Amino acid sequence: MKKLLPLLFVAVLAGIAGWFGRAHWAPEASHATGGHGDTASTARRVLYYQSPMHPWIKSGQPGKCTVCGMDLVPVYEGSESLDSNLVTLSSNAVTVVGVQTAAVRRQPLTHELHVAGTIDDDDSRHRFLSAYVDGRIDALFVNYEGAEVVAGQKLASIYSPMLLTSVREYVALRGQPGDHAMLLTGAATRLRQLGLAEAQITALPETFHQTDMVVDILAPMTGTVVKRIAYAGQYVKEGETLFELGDFATMWFKFDAYERDLAWLHAGQNVEITTPSLPGQVFTNTLTFIDPNLDLTTRSAKVRVEIPNPLIVEDGRTNRLLRHRLFADARVRAVMPEVLAVPRTAVLNAGGSPLVYVERATGNYEPRPVRLGRIGDEVVEITDGLAEGERVVTHGNLLLDAQSQIAGQGRSEPPATSPQPTSPAPRAAQPTGNAPSLGPESRRAVNDFLQAADAVREALAADDLARFNVAAMKLHPAIAALPKEGTVPALTQAASGAHLPEAKDLPSARKAFYPLSTALVEVVRGLHADPAFAGVKLYQCPMVKQAFPGAPKTAAWFQLGGPIHNPWFGPAMLDCGTELKP
C-alpha cells in the first residue's frame, strides 16, 4: 500500500500537466499550422505588405496604399519582392486604362516620303549658240522664246565679211575643174571653224550665190529655245551668245532629300510625280541619281528622276507636255527588308530617350530603354533593348509612364531591417473654395500642358494638318511633369488621351482630339476656382455631327483666351459656338 500511493500521486501530476499543456499550447500550434499538423512545415511567414501600384510603399500591417488607395498585398518569406521598377495594375485597372499590347516581331519596314521639287531640263542636253565671227544679225527666223526647233532649221542670218569671203572661196573651188582636193579640204575646215555645219557646207554650191550678202545660222540640235539674245540689226562680236537651246524630250524632276530621308532612298525606286499644271495626271519613273555631296546649309542632297516629255499640239503650235521649271510633288514608297520592329505608338521619346513598356506578366509593366533605327509609317525599327516575342504596350503607355514618373519622384530605398508601418502622408491644407491644392511647380506644369493642348486645338481651328502633327508631339514632354493623380479632377484621363497619333487628314485629327478635348473641359472646370486659371474659356458647338466620323451632335472645348476659334470646322465656321460657364 505504501508503494502504491507514490505511484498514484505521480499519475495524478502527469494528468494535470497533460491537461494544462493542451489548454495553453494547442491553440498556438493549431494557429501556426492552420489546424493541420501536416502543413506546419509549409506555412509561409509574411515579411511585410506592399503596394502593387507603388512598390516602394511598405507596411508591417495590412492596409491601404497612401498614394493610390489600393489594398497592400503580402510579401511572403522566400518570395520575390515586387520590382520597384514595375508599374502594376489590377485586372480592372487594365480594362479601365485600356492597356493594349503587341508582340515584338520581325516585319517589313515601310515608309512613304512626300517631297516637293521642280521639273527642269536635262542639264546634259543644254546648249548655247554663240557667234563664231564678228558681224551683224540681218534677220531672225525664230524670234520668240519657247519655240520648238529641229536640227538644221534656220534661226537667223548674219552679215560677216570674213565669213562671206571664206564661203565664196569654197564655192569657187567647188566650181573649178580639176583636182583641188587639198584646197577644198582646207576651205571646208575653215568654214567648220567659223560655225557652219557639215550638211550646210556640203549644200553651199546649191544654196549660196556669189551675190548673196548673208549666211544662215542653223540650229545645231532639236530642242526648245530657252533664251533669245539676238535681235535683227544687232552687231555682234565673236563669242557673244545668240540663243540658248534645251532638249526637253526628257525632263529632270529634282528635289532635296534631307539626311534622315537618305536611308530610305536608292537608285531604281519608283517615284510618282504630280504637278498642279496637269491635275489628275501621274508620271511614274525610277530614281536615277542621288548627289553624294550634301549642302552644308540645309544638310540635304539633290535627287533626280528622269521623266519622258512628249510633244503635244496646242492651238496649232507644237509644245512639250511638261513645261520648264514647273513645281511638282512626288511620292516615294520605300519597303525595306524585315527588321525587328514595334508599333510606333509603343515608343515614348520625351527628351530624346526612347522608352517602351514591356509586359512582364498580366498587369505588370517594365519601363525599358531602347535604341531606335529607322522610323516607318506604322512601325519603328528596334536595334537594341528588346527581343523577338516580348510584348510591349501600344495603348495606355502614357498613363503608365506618368505613373512611373510620379513614382520616381517619391521613391526611397526600403530599410535593411524589417519595415515599420508607413503612416499615411499628411494631406495638404486646401485653400478656400473648391480650388485644388496646387503648388507653384504643379501649377506651372498644368499650365504648360494646357498651352500645349491649346496649340493642338488652334492648329485644327486653322485647318493646318502639318501644324497639328507637330503640336501633338509636343504634348508628350508636358505629361511627365503633371501633378499626381487626384490633385486635379480628370487630369489623369486627359493625360491618357494626350497620346495623339500622326493624323493623315483633318477628320482623323479631329476624331483623335475629341477625347482629349472632352477630358480637358472637365480639367478646366476643376481649375476655374484657382485664380491662375480664371481666364480660361469654355465653348460649345451644337453642330459637330459632320466634323469627323462618329462625332457627337454637340462638343465642347477649352481655350486659353478668346475670341472663339472653333476646332471642329476650321476657318469655314471659326466663330460658331457659344461660351459655357465653368
Secondary structure, 3 states (H helix, E strand, C coil): CCCHHHHHHHHHHHHHHHHHHHHHHHHHHHHHHCCCHHHHHHCCCEEEEECCCCCCCEECCCCECCCCCCECEEEECCCCCCCCCCEECCHHHHHHHCCEEEECEEEEEEEEEEEEEEEEECHHHEEEEECCCCEEEEEECCCCCCCEECCCCEEEEEECHHHHHHHHHHHHHHHCCCCCHHHHHHHHHHHHHCCCCHHHHHCHHHHCCCCCCCEEEECCCCEEEEEECCCCCCEECCCCEEEEEECCCEEEEEEEEEHHHHCCCCCCCEEEEECCCCCCCCEEEEEEEECCCCECCCCEEEEEEEEECCEEEECCEEEECCCCCEEEEEEEEEEEEEEEEEEHHHCECHHHCCEEEEEEECCEEEEEECEEEEECCCEEEEEECCCCCCEEEEECHHHHHHHHHHHHHHCCCCCCCCCCCCCCCCCCCCCCCCCCCCCHHHHHHHHHHHHHHHHHHHHHHCCCHHHHHHHHHCHHHHHHCCCCCCCCCCHHHHHHCCCCCCCCCHHHHHHHHHHHHHHHHHHHHHHCCCHHHCCCEEEEECCHHHCCCCCCCCEEEEECCCCCCCCCCHHHHCCCCEEECC
